[in-house]
Amino acid sequence: MIEDRNVTLIRTIHLQYKGDKTMCETNAYIEVDGKEELFLENVDIMKPEDGKIHMRNLFGEQKIFEGSIKEISLNKHRIVLKK
């Protein structure tokens, strides 16, 4: 489903913070009735394609979301999706 060479949106695994290596754990949430529900933890790769968003996490789990990206906060390690 997702091939690393075709990734166009996000690929962030590590960040440098005060000299220490820290794992970035970006979670994807779906906005439902004004509330956010967890969709996928530890997102590593996102690829939008034909109205769907293909995602894979650090552990190889893959999910497809039909909708769009509402917001990405790199500072807060959050992705909010909407239908």
Secondary structure, 3 states (H helix, E strand, C coil): CCCHHHCCCEECCEEEECCEEEECCCEEEEEECCEEEEEECCEEEEEEECCEEEEEECCCCEEEEECEEEEEECCCCEEEEEC
